[in-house]
């Protein structure tokens, strides 16, 4: 009886496998008819594990950092990227998982079969090379247009030395890491001998799961970085100014607030500063900003500053971020709440 059931299971497996292959061949037609600008955006979804719910905010920032998005005179990068996403959703290549209360797409993912298609087509097109960190990198990876290194599920990061060979991945552009279950926070810590020095062309470094007391000094030599997201670090040194191409800086930890050095104002391309717990400007910043203003310097591209202490939002700081779209403030001190209401009380009793 058991052998009969095993025979049935074997036959069903063959049918499922054949059907999956036929589905892939049909899906390839959808991919082939994609406009050229949408192909790399779709293929980038392969950097995430199967069944991984991707934050749209994160995805758009990654697309922009990878230079897949071209802005127009009428629209900025974010608006154009949102249009790309809508197009991929309308073509049923990306699925909506959650929406905001306002109806916007909050998270998304790709179907398992589409994930397989992405891996297959990226190899065929030689466009994006996906590498698990516990695998030896193929020498052919050097000929791919983009290289994405990622780690998830089974991986112990002690195997990362396989990809730290500058001859294997001379054009590595993105480094994304995930935990064993495809989520941050559940992976082993990186060994001390790991170095970032070989990744001279890295534009994206997303190490959501990995806490640092002090950031490795090699990070400040990744001069092409546009996106830097880390789990935790206690000190953001003035060396951050060397990342002149940086667009997004994220700190996920909620353990302690962090001081932003005055050097942050040297990064003229910054668009998003996000600190899940909170950040504040160092005491000497007020004088520094005044000094900068005499040279007409400001973070004119900054759109997001969240979260920051109320006391750090001074007139000089506000004047230095004229195009800010999102400001998140966190403060526990009662006098700060009083200060917020003082201007209104000093005027009239009418609502503003």
Beta strands, then each sheet from edge to edge (+ up, - down):
strand 1: 54-55
strand 2: 95-99
strand 3: 105-109
strand 4: 128-132
strand 5: 146-151
strand 6: 172-177
strand 7: 204-211
strand 8: 227-232
strand 9: 248-251
strand 10: 258-260
strand 11: 272-281
strand 12: 304-308
strand 13: 326-329
sheet 1: 1+ 3- 2+
sheet 2: 4+ 5+ 6+ 7+ 8+ 9+ 11+ 10+
sheet 3: 4+ 5+ 6+ 7+ 8+ 9+ 11+ 12+ 13+
end
